[in-house]
Amino acid sequence: MASNRSQGGIQQLLAAEQEAQHIVNAARSAKMARLKQAKEEAEKEIAEYRAHVELEFQKKVAASSGDSGANVKRLEHETDAKIHHLKTEASRISQDVVEMLLKHVTTVRN
């Protein structure tokens, strides 16, 4: 009887060990599945954040390009004003310059 009893105890231990192994394997599988799910969620969040940052960057680029366009127009206006000023000054003093040049060209020095 004692051997029957010890044999039954061994069988119970083996069954308990197998059950424990199944529990450990199930927990390991659940852990791996959760890690995979967490990785997928993190990648999704990263993609959303990257898209958001890219959108903000594009808005800033568009805004600065608009400012650049305004700067170009301002510079064109200033350039036109300076050209007009130079032409006005040139036409105002051109007669004096011509007379000065004729005077120096026609004057003979020894």
Secondary structure by P-SEA (a helix, b strand, c coil): caaaaaaaaaaaaaaaaaaaaaaaaaaaaaaaaaaaaaaaaaaaaaaaaaaaaaaaaaaaaaaaaaaaaaaaaaaaaaaaaaaaaaaaaaaaaaaaaaaaaaaaaacccc
